[in-house]
């Protein structure tokens, strides 16, 4: 089972419209909305959508060519061929690498719509996931909704998180399982094509550089899902810097408060 991801080159690098995909999870991480990723590290079969479309076109061309040859009597019979469009055989990427690539790439092109500094925990334990989700998502959602109600606005954060969690659990079924397919027929089809056709209808996963792809992927998330043009990149970086400063200061204040409380407790125990 392979997952279709944003385009590599056509119609433009990083193009995506569907949020109910790995792109949607990446967008949630980029906004700082998602604080816990639930997955098991393993090979993730992901293929850019333009590679899938190119293979569909090429397979249709070859099926038509075989039909003509059969009518002319050049071949006796033609079997129905199955083409698997996968990356795991020739250009594997693990789920952990995917998460790390998307985290680094999103950090390089921060969105002005960022809600919190992108920071998330990764776990393969369901109980850890449920606990972290409750603390970092549900509790925070209740606090935000309480604030919205006090301001006379409709509470909607918890509702949004509940929808996100449903999708996250569906996605986890793909992030915890691994399927093994052969793309031998696709490789043979590629060899039957001319060099010019390979350039026009490229589905050779070996030509894909994951590192450069994820750079385009992050830009695609920013532009096409978050609707945040690249012209605002400087504002996004300023906002990211402010969020980082706020988080560091907040952490420092918490440490100081805990230190003072612990000192007072120790003093009350040993010196009263």
N, C-alpha and C positions, 0 to 999 in steps of 0.2 A: 504494500500500500504506500504510494508516494503522495506527498503533499505539494500542491501547486503553490508557488511563491511568486512575488512580483517579478516583472520582466527584467531580463538582463540587458537587452538593447532595443527591442521593438515593442510598442511604437516609440518608446523612449525609455531610457534606463531607469529602473525603479518604479515603473508605472504600476499602480494598484488601485482598485476600487472596493474590493471586498474586505470588510473589517472582521468578518467571521472566519479568520484564518490565523496563521502564525503572525501575519502582519498586524492583526488586531492586538495580539498579546504584546508585540513589540511596541505598538503605539501606547498601550497602557503603561509599559515600563518607562517609555520616554517621557510621559507626562508625570511620572512619579506616583501614579494612582495605584499601581500594583506593587505590593511590598513582599510578596512571597511567590516564588515559582515552584510548581510541583511537577517534577519529572524525574525519570531515571536515565542516567547517562548511557547512551548507546548510539548506534548509527542511525541517523535521521535521513530518510529518503525524501529529499526535497528537490524540486525541479522548477526552474523559471517558466512562467506561463508561455512565453514566446517559443521556448524549446518544445513544449508540448504541442503547440499549434503547428510548428514546423514539421514535427513528426507526423501529425495527422494529415497534413497536406502531402507529404512525401509518400506516406503509405497509400493514400488515395491514388496518387500518380502511378505507383508501382502496381496496384491492383488493376487499374485501367489498362496498363501496359500488358500485364499477363492475360487479361481478357482478350485483347487484340491478338496476341500471339496464339492463344488457344483457338480462336476463330480461323486463323490462317493455317492451323495445323502444325505450327512450329513446336508446340508442346502438347502432350497428351491430356494432362489434367493439372489443375492447380488446387493446392490445399489452402484452406483459410489460415492465414498467418496472424499470429498475435504479437503485437509489439508492446514491450514494456518500456516505458520512459522512466528511467531511474538514474540515481546518482551514486548509489551505494557500491556498485561494482567497480567503477572507474575513478570516481571523484568523491569519496566518502567524507562526510562531515558529521561529527557527533552532536548530540543535543547540547552537551556542555559547551562545545565550541560555538554552536549557534548562539546560545545565550550570551557568551562572552563577546563574540563578534558584534552582536546587536547592541550590547551595552556600550562598548567602546565607540562604535560608529554613531550611536545616538548622542553620546557625550560630545562628540566633535561638532554636531550640528544641532545644538539645543533649541527647543521650540520656545517661542514667546508665550505659548499657552501652558507651559509647564506649571503644574500645581505644587508639586514638591520636588526636591532634589531626587533624581532617579537613583534609587537604592533599594535593592531587593535581596531577600534570602532565598537560597536554593535548597530544596529538600526532596528526598525520595520517600520519606516516611509520611504516611497518610495522617497519623496522629499529630506529628509535628506541624504538618501543613494546616490541619484544622485549628490547632492552638494558635499558631502565628496568624492565621487568617482572622481568627476571632479578635486577637489583641490589636493587630495592625490595621485591619479593615473594619470589622464590625464596630468595635469600641470607638474608633475614630469617626465612623459614619454617624453613630449616635450623638457624639459631641458636636459634629458639624450640623446635623439636622436640628439639634437643640438651639444652636446659634441662629440658624435660619428662621426657626419658629419665633425666637425672641425678636428678630428683626421684621417679623410679619410676612416672611416669605414661605413658600411651599417647601417642606422638607423633601429632598430627593436623593440625597447621597446614599442612604441605605438601600433604596430601591435600585439605584445604579449598581451598587456593589453586588446585590443579589443576582442581578442579570449577568454581571461579569463572572460571578462564581459558577453559575450554570454553564456558561461557555467554557470556563477554565477546566471544569471537570470533564466536559466532553472532549476538549483538546488533550487532556491527560491520557485518554485512552490511546491516542496515537503516540504520545510521548513516552509511554511505558511499554509499548509492544514493538516488535521488530518482525518484519516480513522479509523473506528472501525470494528474489525474482532474478531471472536471467534476461538480459537484454541482447542476446545473441542475434535475434532477428533484426533488431534496430541497428546493430553494428553492421550486419550484412547489407541492409538497405542503404546505409551511409556509403558503403564502398561502391554500390551500384550507381550512385549519383555522380554527376560531373563536378569538377571543382567549383565551377561558377554556381551551380545549383546548391552546393554545400554552403556557399557563402550567403546565398539568398534565403535558404531554408535550413538554417543551422540548428541541429539538435545534438551536436557532438559535445557532450558534457566535459570532455577533456579540454576544450577551448575556454572553459569558464575558470576564472581566477576568483576563488571565494573571497579573498581579502578585498579586492577592488569591487566585487559584487556587493558586499555588505555596505560599502561606502555609498553606493548608489541606492541600495535598499533603504538605508536610514534617511537619505534625502527624499526618496519616494514616500516614505511614511510621513515625513514632515509636510511635504507639499500636497499629496493626494488624499491622505486620510485626515491629517490635522488641519488641512487647509491653511498652512502657514508658509508663505512664499520664502524662497531663499534670500530675498532682498532684506529680510528682517533678521538675518543671522547674527548681526552685531548686537541687536537688542536681546536676542536669545542668550548670547554669551554673557551679557551684562546681568540678565536675570539669573542665570545659572550661578554666576559669581556671588550675587547677593544671597541666593538660597544657601550656597555653601557656607558663606560667612555667618548667616543666621543660625545654621545648623551647628557649626563649630562653637559659636558663642553660647547657644542653648545647652550644648553638651557640657561646656565648661561651667556654666551656672549650676547645672544639675550636679556635677562632680563636687563643686564647692559646697552646695547645700548638703549633700550626703556626707561630706567630710565634717562639716560643722555639727551635724546631727550625731554622727558617730562619736565625735570628740565629747559632746555634751553627755551622751549616754555613758561613755567610758568614765567620764569625770563623776557622774552621779553614782556609778556603781562602785568605784574604787576610792573616791575621795569625799564621800558624804559623811 
